Amino acid sequence: MSSQEDLSPLTEKLNQALAEHRAGHFGRARSLAATIPDVDAAKHPEQAASVAALRERFRPDWFALLMLFGGLLLFVLIVASTWR
């Protein structure tokens, strides 16, 4: 019974973060995901997988950053080559 009581605040925070993410409030969802403590995967594998999946959604996409910097570099090169 105590393990169920320990999971209820975690489940509530997880559901709230997922609801904010689905609603498009990514800043709120990110801050709620940061407040969720790590879950023992051996005792609660479903909860741990859900928390890991939520945190995975907020990881930076390195290819997108590479494309952004590549585009900025290309822009600077075009402007520099045509500057009079």
C-alpha positions as CSV (number, residue, x, y, z in Angstrom):
1,M,0.0,0.0,0.0
2,S,2.8,2.4,0.8
3,S,4.4,1.9,-2.7
4,Q,1.0,2.9,-4.2
5,E,1.0,6.0,-2.1
6,D,4.5,6.9,-3.1
7,L,3.6,6.6,-6.8
8,S,0.5,8.7,-6.7
9,P,2.3,12.1,-6.5
10,L,4.7,10.9,-9.2
11,T,1.8,9.7,-11.4
12,E,0.0,13.0,-10.9
13,K,3.1,15.0,-11.9
14,L,3.7,12.8,-14.9
15,N,0.1,13.1,-16.1
16,Q,0.2,16.8,-15.5
17,A,3.4,17.2,-17.5
18,L,2.0,15.0,-20.3
19,A,-1.2,17.1,-20.4
20,E,0.8,20.3,-20.6
21,H,2.9,18.8,-23.4
22,R,-0.1,17.8,-25.4
23,A,-1.6,21.2,-24.9
24,G,1.5,22.8,-26.4
25,H,2.8,24.4,-23.2
26,F,6.3,23.1,-23.6
27,G,7.9,25.4,-21.1
28,R,5.5,24.3,-18.4
29,A,5.9,20.6,-19.4
30,R,9.7,21.0,-19.3
31,S,9.7,22.5,-15.8
32,L,7.3,19.8,-14.6
33,A,9.4,17.1,-16.1
34,A,12.4,18.5,-14.3
35,T,10.7,18.2,-10.9
36,I,9.8,14.5,-11.4
37,P,12.3,12.5,-9.3
38,D,14.1,9.5,-10.8
39,V,12.1,6.2,-10.5
40,D,13.5,2.9,-9.5
41,A,13.2,0.9,-12.7
42,A,13.4,-2.4,-10.9
43,K,10.4,-1.7,-8.7
44,H,8.3,0.3,-11.2
45,P,9.3,-0.3,-14.8
46,E,6.3,1.3,-16.4
47,Q,6.7,4.5,-14.4
48,A,10.4,4.6,-15.2
49,A,9.7,4.1,-18.9
50,S,7.1,6.9,-18.9
51,V,9.4,9.4,-17.2
52,A,12.3,8.5,-19.5
53,A,10.1,8.9,-22.6
54,L,8.9,12.3,-21.4
55,R,12.5,13.5,-20.7
56,E,13.5,12.2,-24.1
57,R,11.1,14.5,-25.8
58,F,12.9,17.5,-24.4
59,R,16.4,16.5,-25.4
60,P,18.0,18.9,-28.0
61,D,18.0,17.7,-31.6
62,W,21.7,18.0,-32.6
63,F,21.0,17.7,-36.3
64,A,18.6,20.6,-36.1
65,L,21.3,22.7,-34.4
66,L,23.8,21.7,-37.0
67,M,21.4,22.7,-39.7
68,L,20.8,26.1,-38.0
69,F,24.5,26.9,-37.7
70,G,25.2,25.6,-41.2
71,G,22.4,27.9,-42.6
72,L,23.8,30.9,-40.6
73,L,27.3,30.2,-41.9
74,L,26.0,30.0,-45.5
75,F,24.1,33.2,-45.0
76,V,27.3,35.0,-43.7
77,L,29.3,33.6,-46.6
78,I,26.8,34.8,-49.2
79,V,26.6,38.3,-47.6
80,A,30.4,38.5,-47.3
81,S,30.9,37.5,-50.9
82,T,28.4,40.0,-52.3
83,W,29.3,42.9,-50.1
84,R,30.6,45.9,-51.9
